[in-house]
Amino acid sequence: MQKSECQRGVQLRNRVTDNCDQRTSSSAQIKQRTTVPQSKSLVSTSSPEPARKLHPRPSDKLNPKTINPFGEQSRAPSAFAAIYSKGGIPCRLVHGSVKHRLQWECPPENLPFDPLLITLAEGLRETKHPYTFVSKEGFRELLLVAGAPEKAVPLLPRLIPVLKAALVFFFSPPACPFSLPIPSFSLSLSAHDTHAPLTNQPPQVHLDDEVFERGLNALVQLSVVVGPSLNDHLKHLLTSLSKRLRDKKFREPISSALQKLEQHGGSGSLMIIKSKIPTYCSICC
């Protein structure tokens, strides 16, 4: 009797352990089944993101790159951005339903060109909104005021190097050891100017076509205002224009700009243009 009772006890224990093993194996299988769909869902949700980056939407062209004032900046702001954020430029951007415009704090004809015109020329090398619009439109509107030639001509020695920085183009990035050296320009602002960050700073090299277009338009606008006074500084700008003539995209805009430089600079400008760009066709031909 005692042996049979012992055998029955052993059998009951074995059954209990078998049931426990079956329960643990079944629970492990259930966990595996639940984790597999989660991983698939993660893959499916994360897969469209790189596809969107590779194939941008057509509507992205309508939204220019805009500075985020609340985001963390990866690098220090430029001199123009710092001056604009501190209120150093007496105009603000007004967003309209069709087009944007500038609102000046006071009439532009009452503003001194030194150093405001040079600061706006520095902003032509910006690549983010609203700095691009403020610098381009502010430079144009400031040159349209009464008495602009008398105010702009004395600033040409300091203004031409800044415009040249917007026209400069390097085929390799400046960080490469085989790239061309970056020219250094000294703006030599006076000690009492509030725009001190622009003093003795080399221009930033860019590879942006829009920057070149803004610089080219600003050069034409300046030639309309100062006329033959630009001829003494023209040779410093023609080297950059001749390099860009190799690009079919800018061949026609540069040719049109050179003709306007000749038109407003007179016969003296034609000789200078021909010495740097022998293939130029004069408007007199």
Stockholm file with secondary structure:
# STOCKHOLM 1.0

chainA/1-285         MQKSECQRGVQLRNRVTDNCDQRTSSSAQIKQRTTVPQSKSLVSTSSPEPARKLHPRPSDKLNPKTINPFGEQSRAPSAFAAIYSKGGIPCRLVHGSVKHRLQWECPPENLPFDPLLITLAEGLRETKHPYTFVSKEGFRELLLVAGAPEKAVPLLPRLIPVLKAALVFFFSPPACPFSLPIPSFSLSLSAHDTHAPLTNQPPQVHLDDEVFERGLNALVQLSVVVGPSLNDHLKHLLTSLSKRLRDKKFREPISSALQKLEQHGGSGSLMIIKSKIPTYCSICC
#=GR chainA/1-285 SS CHHHHHHHHHHHHHHHHHHHHHHHHHHHHHHHHHHHHHHHHHHHHHSHHHHHHHSCCGGGGGSCCBCCTTSCCSSCCCHHHHHHHTTCSSEEEECCSSCCEEEESSCGGGSCHHHHHHHHHHGGGCCSBTHHHHHHHHHHHHTTSTTHHHHHGGGHHHHHHHHHHHHCCCSSCTTSTTSCCCCCCCCCCCTTCSCGGGTTCCCCCCCCHHHHHHHHHHHHHHHHHHGGGGHHHHHHHHHHHHHHTTSHHHHHHHHHHHHHHHHHHCHHHHHHHHHHCTTCCCTTC
#=GC SS_cons         CHHHHHHHHHHHHHHHHHHHHHHHHHHHHHHHHHHHHHHHHHHHHHSHHHHHHHSCCGGGGGSCCBCCTTSCCSSCCCHHHHHHHTTCSSEEEECCSSCCEEEESSCGGGSCHHHHHHHHHHGGGCCSBTHHHHHHHHHHHHTTSTTHHHHHGGGHHHHHHHHHHHHCCCSSCTTSTTSCCCCCCCCCCCTTCSCGGGTTCCCCCCCCHHHHHHHHHHHHHHHHHHGGGGHHHHHHHHHHHHHHTTSHHHHHHHHHHHHHHHHHHCHHHHHHHHHHCTTCCCTTC
//
